[in-house]
C-alpha cells in the first residue's frame, strides 16, 4: 500500500465524520453561519498484540478546509508524525522508531509535494526515504501517486565468507561486514468518497539494487556486491531480524517490502463511522508474506474529538496474531 496509507485511513474517516457534522450545522435555510474552521488535527494512539507486541503513533497535520476553499484555491498541506514499535522477543525483540514529515502545495483539485521519513530498527538498520507525492481529486474521486527513493545502512555483523561466497572451500573465514542497500518504490491509490461511503484501493512495489558490502579483510570486488540470495546467505540470523514485526498496522509500510496491496471500505452515519481494512504484503528478504485484517469504529464524542477503536489480526506463515488499538483525534 502507498506509504503510511494504513495509518492515514482512520484519519480520513474522522475527516468525513467532521465534515458531515459541519454540513448538519449549516442546514438552517434562513441563516447560513460562517464555517467552523479547524484545519489542524492532533492524533495519538497505540496498538497491542496478543504476542505482547506493541506500537504507538502521534501526528499533527494541517489540511485546508474544503468549506472555505474553492476547488482551485492554492493552499499548503503539511504535517509530522512519529512512531514506536516493539516486536516480541520470540521474533527477535526488534525495537523500531520512525518519523515522517511532508509538505504539499496546491488546490483541492490537485496538489503535490514531498515527504521524508526515517526508520531505525535497533541493532539492525537505519533507513532514510524521500517521496514525491501527487494527489488529484474530481467530484467524488481522488487519486494519489507517489515515487520514493530509500537508502538503508545495516549495522555491522559477523559473517563467514566461506558460507556465502566460497562454498567449495571447507575452511571458513570469519569477517565483519558493513552493508548498505538502495531501493526505489512506486505507489498508487484510488478513493471514492460520498456522504455515506468511502472506498479505497491501493498498492505499491519496490525495486532493490544489489547490496553493497565492505569487510574488515580484503576480498575481491565481485564479492562486495550481492544479490538478494547472496546477501541472505551472508547475513544469516542477523537478517532474520528484518522479518520480526509488531502485531498491528503501525509502521507496516516502513519495512523492507517487495510489494503491498490493500483495500478499505467505510460507511458513515452522523457522528459515527465503521471501516474494514485489508492489506497483503511481501517482504523483500526471505519472501515472507503477511495479511492484515482490521475493523475500525470511529465516533465523534464532541464537536472536535474523535475516538477510533481498532480490532484486527495479522497472519504470517499461517499464524494469526490478534491485536487491538485506540486512537484519539482533536481538531483545532
C-alpha positions in Angstrom: 0.0 0.0 0.0 1.1 3.5 -0.5 3.3 4.9 2.2 1.6 5.4 5.5 -1.7 4.6 3.9 -2.9 2.3 6.7 -2.1 4.8 9.4 -4.0 7.6 7.5 -7.2 5.6 6.9 -8.7 6.3 10.3 -7.8 10.0 9.9 -9.7 10.0 6.6 -12.7 8.5 8.3 -12.6 11.1 11.1 -12.4 13.9 8.5 -15.5 12.6 6.8 -17.4 12.5 10.1 -16.3 16.0 11.0 -17.4 17.2 7.5 -20.9 15.6 8.0 -21.3 17.3 11.4 -20.4 20.7 9.8 -22.9 20.2 7.0 -25.7 19.5 9.5 -24.9 22.7 11.4 -25.1 24.7 8.2 -28.5 23.3 7.2 -30.6 26.3 8.5 -32.2 27.7 5.4 -32.8 31.1 7.0 -29.3 31.9 8.1 -26.0 30.3 7.0 -23.3 30.9 9.6 -19.6 31.1 8.7 -17.9 27.7 8.6 -16.3 26.5 11.8 -12.8 26.1 10.5 -10.4 23.7 12.3 -7.6 22.9 9.9 -5.3 21.4 12.5 -5.6 17.7 13.6 -3.7 16.2 16.5 -3.8 12.4 16.7 -2.3 9.9 19.1 -2.8 6.3 20.0 -1.4 2.8 20.1 -2.0 -0.9 19.4 -1.2 -4.0 21.4 -0.9 -7.6 20.0 -1.7 -10.9 21.7 2.0 -11.8 21.3 2.9 -8.8 23.6 4.0 -6.7 20.6 3.0 -3.0 20.8 3.1 0.1 18.8 2.4 3.8 19.3 1.8 6.7 16.9 1.5 10.5 17.2 0.9 13.1 14.5 -0.1 16.7 13.7 -1.5 17.7 10.4 -2.7 20.9 8.7 -5.3 20.4 6.0 -7.1 23.3 4.2 -10.9 23.2 5.0 -12.9 22.5 1.8 -15.7 24.6 3.3 -13.6 27.7 3.0 -11.5 26.9 -0.1 -12.7 26.8 -3.7 -11.6 23.9 -6.0 -8.7 25.9 -7.3 -7.6 28.0 -4.3 -3.9 27.4 -3.6 -3.0 26.3 0.0 -0.5 24.1 1.8 -0.9 20.7 3.3 1.7 19.6 5.8 2.4 17.5 8.9 4.8 15.5 11.0 4.4 12.1 12.8 6.4 9.7 14.9 6.1 6.0 15.7 7.5 3.4 18.0 7.0 -0.4 17.8 8.4 -3.3 19.9 8.3 -6.8 18.4 8.2 -9.7 20.9 11.4 -11.5 21.9 10.2 -14.7 20.1 10.7 -12.9 16.8 13.9 -11.1 17.6 12.7 -8.4 20.0 13.4 -5.6 17.5 12.6 -2.1 18.7 11.7 0.3 15.9 11.4 4.1 15.9 10.5 6.3 13.0 9.5 9.8 12.0 7.9 11.4 8.9 7.3 15.0 7.6 5.5 16.1 4.5 4.7 19.3 2.6 2.3 19.6 -0.3 1.0 22.7 -2.1 -1.8 23.3 -4.5 -5.6 23.3 -4.7 -8.4 20.9 -3.6 -8.4 19.6 -7.2 -4.6 18.9 -7.5 -1.7 19.3 -5.1 1.7 17.8 -4.8 4.9 17.9 -2.8 7.4 15.8 -0.9 7.8 13.7 2.2 10.8 12.5 4.2 10.8 9.6 6.6 13.4 7.8 8.6 13.2 4.4 10.3 15.6 2.8 12.8 15.4 -0.9 13.7 17.6 -1.3 16.8 20.8 -3.3 16.1 19.6 -4.0 12.5 19.3 -1.0 10.2 18.6 2.7 9.6 16.7 3.8 6.5 16.1 7.3 5.1 13.4 7.7 2.3 12.4 10.7 0.1 9.0 10.5 -1.5 7.4 12.7 -4.3 3.6 12.9 -3.9 0.7 14.0 -6.2 -2.9 14.0 -5.3 -5.8 14.6 -7.8 -9.5 15.0 -7.0 -12.6 15.4 -9.1 -16.1 15.2 -7.7 -16.3 12.0 -5.5 -13.0 10.6 -6.8 -9.4 11.0 -5.6 -6.2 9.5 -7.0 -2.8 9.5 -5.2 0.5 8.8 -6.8 4.0 8.6 -5.3 7.6 7.6 -6.1 10.2 7.1 -3.4 13.9 6.5 -3.1 15.3 4.9 0.0 18.8 4.2 1.4 19.3 1.6 4.1 22.5 1.1 6.1 22.7 -2.2 8.1 24.5 -2.4 11.4 27.9 -4.3 11.2 27.6 -8.0 11.7 29.8 -11.1 12.0 29.7 -13.5 9.0 31.6 -16.2 7.2 32.7 -15.7 3.6 33.0 -19.4 3.1 29.3 -19.9 3.6 28.2 -17.2 1.2 30.9 -16.8 -1.5 33.2 -19.8 -1.5 31.0 -22.9 -0.7 33.5 -25.2 -2.3 36.2 -24.4 0.3 35.6 -26.2 3.6 37.6 -23.7 5.7 35.7 -20.6 6.8 36.9 -17.1 7.1 35.3 -15.1 9.9 34.7 -11.4 8.8 32.9 -8.3 10.0 30.5 -7.0 7.2 29.1 -3.5 6.8 26.4 -3.4 4.1 24.0 -0.9 2.5 21.0 -1.1 0.2 19.1 1.2 -2.1 15.6 0.8 -3.5 13.0 2.7 -5.5 9.3 2.4 -4.7 6.2 3.2 -6.6 2.7 3.6 -5.1 -0.9 4.5 -6.2 -4.3 4.7 -4.6 -7.8 5.4 -5.8 -10.6 6.6 -3.5 -14.3 7.1 -3.9 -16.0 9.2 -1.2 -19.6 10.1 -0.7 -21.6 11.3 2.4 -22.2 7.7 3.4 -19.4 5.6 1.8 -15.7 5.7 1.3 -13.8 3.0 -0.6 -10.1 2.8 -1.4 -7.8 0.5 -3.4 -4.1 0.9 -3.1 -0.8 -0.8 -4.0 2.9 -0.3 -4.1 6.0 -2.1 -5.4 9.8 -1.7 -4.7 12.8 -2.4 -6.9 16.0 -3.2 -4.9 19.6 -2.7 -6.2 22.4 -5.1 -5.4 23.6 -5.0 -1.7 26.9 -3.3 -1.3 29.2 -4.7 1.4 32.5 -3.8 2.9 34.6 -6.2 5.0 37.4 -5.9 7.6 39.5 -8.1 5.3 40.5 -7.8 1.7 38.0 -9.5 -0.7 37.5 -9.5 -4.5 35.3 -6.7 -5.8 32.7 -9.2 -7.1 32.1 -10.3 -3.5 31.3 -6.8 -2.4 28.1 -6.6 -4.5 25.5 -9.3 -3.6 22.1 -10.1 -4.9 19.2 -10.9 -2.6 20.1 -14.6 -2.2 23.8 -14.0 -1.7 23.1 -11.4 1.0 20.7 -13.7 2.8 23.4 -16.4 2.8 25.9 -13.9 4.1 23.8 -12.3 6.7 22.1 -15.4 8.1 20.5 -15.0 11.5 21.3 -11.3 11.5 19.0 -10.6 8.6 16.2 -12.7 10.2 15.5 -9.7 12.4 14.3 -7.8 9.4 11.3 -10.1 9.4 10.4 -9.5 13.0 7.5 -7.2 13.4 4.9 -5.9 15.9 1.4 -7.0 15.5 -1.0 -4.4 14.1 -0.8 -1.7 11.5 1.7 0.8 12.9 4.9 1.0 10.9 3.8 -1.6 8.4 4.9 0.4 5.4 8.4 1.2 6.8 9.6 -2.4 6.5 11.8 -3.6 3.6 8.9 -4.8 1.5 8.7 -6.1 -2.1 5.1 -5.2 -2.7 1.8 -4.3 -1.0 -1.9 -4.4 -2.0 -4.8 -3.3 0.0 -8.5 -2.2 0.2 -10.7 -0.3 2.6 -14.4 0.2 2.8 -16.1 2.6 5.3 -19.7 3.5 6.0 -20.6 6.8 7.7 -23.5 7.9 9.9 -24.0 11.2 11.7 -21.2 11.2 14.3 -20.1 7.6 13.7 -18.2 5.5 11.1 -17.1 1.9 10.7 -14.4 0.7 8.3 -13.0 -2.6 7.2 -9.4 -2.7 6.0 -7.3 -5.4 4.4 -3.6 -5.4 3.4 -1.3 -8.0 1.9 2.5 -7.5 1.9 5.6 -9.4 0.7 9.0 -8.9 2.3 12.0 -8.4 0.1 14.1 -10.9 2.0 13.0 -14.5 2.7 9.8 -13.7 0.6 7.8 -13.7 3.8 4.1 -12.7 3.4 1.7 -11.1 5.8 -2.1 -10.4 5.6 -3.7 -7.8 7.9 -7.4 -7.5 8.6 -8.8 -4.8 10.8 -12.2 -3.2 11.8 -12.3 0.4 12.9 -15.1 2.2 14.6 -14.9 6.0 14.8 -17.1 8.1 17.0 -17.2 11.9 17.5 -17.6 12.2 21.3 -18.0 16.0 21.0 -17.5 18.6 18.3 -13.7 18.4 18.0 -12.8 15.0 19.5 -13.0 11.7 17.6 -12.1 8.3 19.1 -11.1 5.3 16.9 -11.3 1.8 18.2 -9.4 -0.8 16.1 -9.5 -4.6 16.3 -7.9 -7.0 13.9 -5.4 -9.7 13.2 -2.2 -10.2 11.2 -1.5 -13.5 9.6 2.1 -14.6 8.7 3.2 -18.1 7.9 -0.3 -19.3 8.7 0.0 -17.9 12.3 -2.5 -15.3 13.3 -1.8 -12.5 15.9 -4.9 -10.6 17.1 -4.4 -7.0 18.1 -6.4 -4.1 19.3 -5.9 -0.3 19.4 -7.3 3.0 20.4 -6.7 6.5 18.9 -7.9 10.0 19.7 -8.0 12.9 17.2 -8.6 16.5 18.1 -9.4 19.2 15.5 -8.1 22.7 16.3 
